[in-house]
Amino acid sequence: MNRVRKADGSFRAKRKDTKIKTIEKKYGVDLGVRSDMHLGTYLKKNGYSSLSKMLES
């Protein structure tokens, strides 16, 4: 993964209005939902607190 880190070493939060197609392309995953769904909607619907937590599972 090539996520941007903040000065304290933690990952910068990904915007919740990012389209799923962008996440699928960047991280090489198929989330099995419409490509125009927002990341925030997907995370909430599937019980993830962040993109990092989703990618870990």
N, C-alpha and C positions, 0 to 999 in steps of 0.2 A: 504494500500500500504506500502511496505517496501523499499522505495527508500532511497538511501544514501544521507545525507545532508552534505554540506560543512560547514566550521566553521562559516560562516555568516548566516547560517540557510537556504540558498537556496538549491535546489536540484542540485546534480551533473548531468551534461548532459549525456544522454545515447548515446553511440556510434551509429552513423548513419548506420554503416554496420552490426548492429545486425539483425539477421533473425527474421521475423515476428513470426515464430513458437515459438521462445524464449519468445517474448512479450506475445503471447496468453497463453502460459503455465504459465508464472510467474504471470500474472494479471488476469487470468481466463476469458479472453474475446475471442470472435470469430470475427475477423476482415473481414472475408469473402473474403480473397485474398489468393494467393499461399503462402505456408508456407516458401518458399525459397526467397521471396521478402525481400529486405533490408528495415529497418525502415525508413531511409532517403528518399527512393523512395516513400514509402507509405505516409509519412508526406507531402512531396511536392505535390504529386498527389491529396491529399485530403485537402490541404490548411491549415495544422496545422504547427505552428512554433516550437512545441516541443512535446515530449511524454506526458509531464504533461498536456498540453492544450488538447491533444487528449483524455486523460483519464478523463478529467473534463467533456467533452461533452457526 
